[in-house]
Amino acid sequence: MQADFWLQRWQAGQIGFHQAQVNRDLRQHWPLLRLEPGARVLVPLCGKSLDMNWLIEQGCYVVGAELSEAAVAGYFNERGVQPQITRKGDFSVYAAPGIEIWCGDFFALTAHDIGHCTAFYDRAALIALPADMRERYVQQLEALMPQACSGLLVTLEYDQNLLEGPPFSVPHTWLQAFVSGSWEITKVSEQDALHSSPKALRAGLERMDEHVYMLERQSR
Ligand SMILES: C[S@@+](CC[C@H](N)C(=O)[O-])C[C@H]1O[C@@H](n2cnc3c(N)ncnc32)[C@H](O)[C@@H]1O
């Protein structure tokens, strides 16, 4: 998926992925990570997700990364918060108490940029990317995060022959092949996502499952 694809989606207001409420999986499963108060949490490909507000309310410091300026500006506007905007290299960093969002290409971020994030939250980030970019995404996550860290990952699994992404299907076997080398993967929930997806129903899918995983980085 090229940058233009996402920038146009935001420009045209085609943001069906955006949820008007805080994600229920986040609320339910985040405590499993047992983070220290004040933990820095990386939210890759964050859009203008309200989940970031919830993380701030839990006492986390959120470090978001998002390509679209419209999304980032929208996030702060809708919260009624005036961010401080600083230019750092190729990024514009929007900051307010409890949060900074790096507006630019996630793949260009460095560990130095984001600081010591001990956790990440991925909802609709990995599954937004086609397979070749997903491998790069995992490598980038590993480059950005310290050896001791954990995260919550929400994926979808369905028959990719019947429906094009995004969101893409990320089967458990893909995670085993590309993620399990460095991370311990624990599936914490699995539920039907078909009946809340008119697009999937129209495409004739018989199953679409949402999986939530806890990932814990294995020290080598
Ligand atoms: C499917 S949306 C999910 C947004 C958010 N995680 C949510 O749950 O609402 C994917 C987001 O990733 C952003 N994005 C795509 N490629 C990116 C990149 N290379 N760097 C930063 N953001 C990117 C898009 O602009 C879009 O907002």
The ligand as an SDF file (V2000), in Angstrom:
LIG
                    3D

 27 29  0  0  0  0  0  0  0  0999 V2000
   -6.4800    0.9810    8.6220 C   0  0  0  0  0  0  0  0  0  0  0  0
   -5.9280    2.5150    9.2470 S   0  0  0  0  0  0  0  0  0  0  0  0
   -5.9250    2.1890   10.9960 C   0  0  0  0  0  0  0  0  0  0  0  0
   -5.7870    3.4130   11.8430 C   0  0  0  0  0  0  0  0  0  0  0  0
   -5.8540    3.1380   13.3630 C   0  0  0  0  0  0  0  0  0  0  0  0
   -4.8980    2.1430   13.7950 N   0  0  0  0  0  0  0  0  0  0  0  0
   -7.2440    2.7630   13.8000 C   0  0  0  0  0  0  0  0  0  0  0  0
   -7.4090    1.7180   14.4530 O   0  0  0  0  0  0  0  0  0  0  0  0
   -8.1820    3.5170   13.5080 O   0  0  0  0  0  0  0  0  0  0  0  0
   -4.2180    2.4970    8.8090 C   0  0  0  0  0  0  0  0  0  0  0  0
   -3.5460    3.8340    9.0450 C   0  0  0  0  0  0  0  0  0  0  0  0
   -2.1530    3.7200    8.7710 O   0  0  0  0  0  0  0  0  0  0  0  0
   -1.6970    4.9060    8.1800 C   0  0  0  0  0  0  0  0  0  0  0  0
   -0.4630    4.5560    7.4600 N   0  0  0  0  0  0  0  0  0  0  0  0
   -0.3570    3.7720    6.3830 C   0  0  0  0  0  0  0  0  0  0  0  0
    0.9310    3.6320    6.0280 N   0  0  0  0  0  0  0  0  0  0  0  0
    1.6690    4.3400    6.9250 C   0  0  0  0  0  0  0  0  0  0  0  0
    3.0540    4.5870    7.1010 C   0  0  0  0  0  0  0  0  0  0  0  0
    3.9590    4.0790    6.2670 N   0  0  0  0  0  0  0  0  0  0  0  0
    3.4510    5.3510    8.1290 N   0  0  0  0  0  0  0  0  0  0  0  0
    2.5340    5.8920    8.9930 C   0  0  0  0  0  0  0  0  0  0  0  0
    1.1970    5.6870    8.8760 N   0  0  0  0  0  0  0  0  0  0  0  0
    0.7640    4.9280    7.8540 C   0  0  0  0  0  0  0  0  0  0  0  0
   -2.8660    5.3500    7.2940 C   0  0  0  0  0  0  0  0  0  0  0  0
   -2.8380    6.7050    6.9720 O   0  0  0  0  0  0  0  0  0  0  0  0
   -4.0550    4.9630    8.1600 C   0  0  0  0  0  0  0  0  0  0  0  0
   -4.4540    6.0300    8.9810 O   0  0  0  0  0  0  0  0  0  0  0  0
  1  2  1  0
  2  3  1  0
  2 10  1  0
  3  4  1  0
  4  5  1  0
  5  6  1  0
  5  7  1  0
  7  8  2  0
  7  9  1  0
 10 11  1  0
 11 12  1  0
 11 26  1  0
 12 13  1  0
 13 14  1  0
 13 24  1  0
 14 15  1  0
 14 23  1  0
 15 16  2  0
 16 17  1  0
 17 18  1  0
 17 23  2  0
 18 19  1  0
 18 20  2  0
 20 21  1  0
 21 22  2  0
 22 23  1  0
 24 25  1  0
 24 26  1  0
 26 27  1  0
M  CHG  2   2   1   9  -1
M  END
$$$$
